[in-house]
């Protein structure tokens, strides 16, 4: 890994009321990614709404989503980010392994900053996505910080 840390966030995405992938990162074909942080922040307005189920998944297909431009955290190097990302699935990708599952109140959020040595490795060509299942549709801001 070359130490290029990048940030993936599309801004606000509507959850809908069935399982929906909000954000997916894709490792380059022959290069690993190291997932360092992930989460989402919610814009719910009703305090009695049910919690949102949030899953961090290894996904085996792309689904159908909009392309997302990744941002380097440190812009001093001239290297180009090789990873790609997409967001807001209209056709869901195939879920593989569940890496994490949490429930989030729709007026709050969730942020998992992984400690050194506990980062999640995404193998070359692999896909990691944030999927939510909400009782009511709200806007959320998903994000992933990773290194390639």
PyMOL commands that set and color helices and strands:
alter all, ss='L'
color gray80, all
select strands_A, chain A and resi 5-8+12-14+20-26+33-42+52-59+64-68+71-72+84-91+95-104+109-113+120-122+127-133+139-147
alter strands_A, ss='S'
color yellow, strands_A
deselect
rebuild
show_as cartoon
